[in-house]
Amino acid sequence: MAENNTAPSSKSAAAIVGLVLGIIALLTSFLPFINNLSFFLALIGLVFAVVGLVGVLRGKKAGKGMAIASVVVNVLAIAIVMGTQSMYSAAIDDATKGAISTSDGSAASATSATASTEESGDKYAIEGEELSGDDYSTKISGTFTNNSGSELSYVQVSYNLFDVDGNQIDTAYANTSNLADGGTWKFEATAFKGIDNVASFKLGDVTGY
């Protein structure tokens, strides 16, 4: 009597899908921004790979080596994505260390018409600050000069607003783009808080890169 030795008739489709997704994820895992998609492809591919491997180990499908390779490729793609994103984040942090990012600790009375300040190692200058507003808003205007030595793609200034008791009640913001080296920007930082509520203000963050 002949033995009935049954072997899996076909390779695992799940392992094949997982391997294809893993290869795509691996090939794109080094690319900035695109590797965000690579991460999700690898996760999906890993699910298929595990399903395929389980089926192979249970003897339902053939292709054990391919199933194992599918798991390895997807895990490797996930690891590379996480590593490269960490590397890119560190590089961006290093690149922006030299950018403008300061806070001015001096406060000015809301009743004072003008103020003048130069901060951040001469990377910028802010002059001619003036306070104005109405029942619905408070505005602080002035002139910002870019002394950083290069064009700034983006600049933002903020002012913290305080009531008579010294409590911070709002923040006024202004921003601009593509300010040339040595260029000046007449800004107007605005907060939607009636000027009658404002007793003093202070330069907050100055950000430029």
C-alpha positions as CSV (number, residue, x, y, z in Angstrom):
1,M,0.0,0.0,0.0
2,A,1.6,3.3,-1.1
3,E,2.0,6.1,1.5
4,N,0.0,9.2,1.0
5,N,2.7,11.9,1.2
6,T,1.0,15.2,0.4
7,A,3.2,18.3,-0.1
8,P,2.1,21.9,-0.4
9,S,1.1,22.5,-4.0
10,S,2.0,26.2,-4.3
11,K,4.1,28.8,-2.6
12,S,2.5,31.1,-0.1
13,A,0.9,34.1,-1.8
14,A,1.1,36.1,1.5
15,A,4.8,35.5,1.7
16,I,5.2,36.7,-1.9
17,V,3.2,39.9,-1.3
18,G,5.1,40.5,1.9
19,L,8.4,40.1,0.1
20,V,7.4,42.5,-2.7
21,L,6.2,45.1,-0.2
22,G,9.4,44.7,1.8
23,I,11.7,45.1,-1.2
24,I,9.8,48.3,-2.2
25,A,10.0,49.6,1.4
26,L,13.7,48.7,1.6
27,L,14.6,50.5,-1.7
28,T,12.9,53.7,-0.5
29,S,13.8,53.6,3.1
30,F,16.7,56.0,2.7
31,L,14.7,58.7,1.0
32,P,13.7,61.7,3.2
33,F,9.9,62.1,3.5
34,I,9.2,59.2,1.1
35,N,10.4,56.8,3.8
36,N,7.3,57.7,5.9
37,L,5.4,55.7,3.3
38,S,8.1,53.1,3.3
39,F,7.6,52.6,7.0
40,F,3.9,51.8,6.6
41,L,4.6,49.6,3.5
42,A,7.1,47.6,5.6
43,L,4.5,47.2,8.4
44,I,1.9,45.9,6.0
45,G,4.5,43.7,4.4
46,L,5.6,42.3,7.7
47,V,2.0,41.3,8.5
48,F,1.8,39.4,5.1
49,A,5.2,37.9,5.7
50,V,4.2,36.5,9.2
51,V,1.0,35.1,7.8
52,G,2.9,33.5,5.0
53,L,5.5,32.1,7.4
54,V,2.8,30.6,9.7
55,G,1.1,28.9,6.7
56,V,4.4,27.5,5.6
57,L,5.3,26.2,9.0
58,R,1.9,24.5,9.3
59,G,2.6,22.8,6.0
60,K,-0.2,24.4,4.1
61,K,2.0,26.3,1.6
62,A,5.5,25.9,0.2
63,G,8.3,28.4,0.2
64,K,9.8,28.5,3.7
65,G,13.0,30.3,2.6
66,M,11.0,33.0,0.8
67,A,8.7,33.5,3.8
68,I,11.7,33.9,6.1
69,A,13.3,36.3,3.7
70,S,10.1,38.3,3.5
71,V,10.1,38.7,7.3
72,V,13.8,39.7,7.4
73,V,13.4,42.3,4.5
74,N,10.5,44.0,6.1
75,V,12.1,44.2,9.6
76,L,15.3,45.5,8.0
77,A,13.3,48.2,6.1
78,I,11.6,49.3,9.3
79,A,14.9,49.5,11.1
80,I,16.5,51.6,8.3
81,V,13.5,54.0,8.2
82,M,13.8,54.6,11.9
83,G,17.5,55.0,11.8
84,T,17.5,57.4,8.8
85,Q,14.7,59.5,10.2
86,S,16.7,59.9,13.4
87,M,19.7,60.8,11.4
88,Y,17.8,63.4,9.3
89,S,16.3,64.9,12.5
90,A,19.7,65.3,14.0
91,A,21.0,66.9,10.9
92,I,18.1,69.4,10.8
93,D,18.7,70.2,14.5
94,D,22.4,70.9,13.8
95,A,21.6,73.0,10.7
96,T,19.2,75.2,12.7
97,K,21.4,75.7,15.7
98,G,22.9,78.7,14.0
99,A,19.6,80.1,13.1
100,I,18.0,82.9,15.1
101,S,16.0,81.7,18.1
102,T,16.1,84.0,21.1
103,S,14.0,85.6,23.7
104,D,14.3,89.1,25.0
105,G,13.9,89.4,28.7
106,S,13.0,93.1,28.9
107,A,9.5,94.3,29.3
108,A,8.1,97.6,28.1
109,S,5.3,99.7,29.5
110,A,2.2,99.8,27.3
111,T,2.1,103.5,27.8
112,S,5.6,104.0,26.3
113,A,5.3,105.0,22.6
114,T,8.6,103.5,21.4
115,A,11.3,101.1,22.4
116,S,14.5,99.9,20.8
117,T,16.5,96.6,21.1
118,E,19.4,94.8,19.5
119,E,19.9,91.2,20.5
120,S,21.2,87.8,19.5
121,G,24.9,88.7,18.8
122,D,23.9,91.1,16.1
123,K,22.2,88.5,14.1
124,Y,19.2,90.8,14.0
125,A,18.1,94.2,15.2
126,I,14.6,95.3,16.2
127,E,14.0,99.1,16.4
128,G,11.2,101.6,16.7
129,E,8.7,99.4,18.5
130,E,5.3,101.1,18.8
131,L,2.1,100.0,20.5
132,S,-1.3,100.6,19.0
133,G,-4.7,99.0,19.0
134,D,-8.4,99.3,19.6
135,D,-11.2,97.6,21.5
136,Y,-10.6,94.4,19.6
137,S,-6.9,94.1,19.0
138,T,-3.4,95.1,20.1
139,K,-0.6,95.7,17.6
140,I,3.1,96.1,18.1
141,S,4.9,97.5,15.1
142,G,8.6,97.9,14.5
143,T,11.5,97.4,12.1
144,F,13.4,94.1,11.9
145,T,16.9,94.1,10.3
146,N,18.5,90.8,9.2
147,N,22.2,90.9,10.2
148,S,22.6,87.1,10.1
149,G,24.9,87.1,7.0
150,S,22.5,85.2,4.8
151,E,18.9,85.3,3.5
152,L,16.3,84.1,6.0
153,S,13.6,82.0,4.4
154,Y,11.3,82.6,7.3
155,V,11.2,85.0,10.2
156,Q,8.7,85.2,13.1
157,V,8.6,87.6,16.0
158,S,6.2,87.3,19.0
159,Y,5.4,89.6,21.9
160,N,3.9,88.6,25.2
161,L,1.2,90.9,26.5
162,F,0.5,91.4,30.2
163,D,-2.2,92.9,32.3
164,V,-1.8,95.4,35.1
165,D,-1.0,92.6,37.6
166,G,1.7,91.2,35.4
167,N,-0.4,88.2,34.2
168,Q,0.3,87.2,30.6
169,I,-3.0,87.6,28.7
170,D,-2.1,87.0,25.1
171,T,0.7,86.8,22.5
172,A,1.0,88.9,19.4
173,Y,2.6,87.4,16.3
174,A,4.1,88.6,13.0
175,N,6.0,86.7,10.3
176,T,7.5,87.1,6.9
177,S,9.5,85.1,4.3
178,N,12.6,85.5,2.2
179,L,14.3,88.4,4.0
180,A,17.6,89.2,2.4
181,D,20.8,89.7,4.3
182,G,20.8,93.3,5.5
183,G,17.2,93.7,4.5
184,T,14.6,95.3,6.7
185,W,11.1,94.2,7.5
186,K,8.4,96.6,8.9
187,F,6.4,94.2,11.0
188,E,3.1,94.5,12.8
189,A,2.6,91.8,15.5
190,T,-1.1,91.4,16.2
191,A,-3.1,89.9,19.1
192,F,-6.9,89.8,19.3
193,K,-7.1,91.4,22.7
194,G,-8.4,94.9,23.3
195,I,-5.6,97.4,24.0
196,D,-7.3,98.6,27.2
197,N,-6.5,95.2,28.8
198,V,-2.8,95.5,28.0
199,A,-0.6,97.1,30.6
200,S,2.9,96.0,29.4
201,F,4.5,93.9,26.7
202,K,7.7,91.9,26.2
203,L,9.5,90.6,23.2
204,G,9.1,86.8,23.2
205,D,10.6,84.5,20.6
206,V,12.5,85.6,17.5
207,T,12.8,82.7,15.0
208,G,14.6,82.8,11.7
209,Y,16.1,80.2,9.3
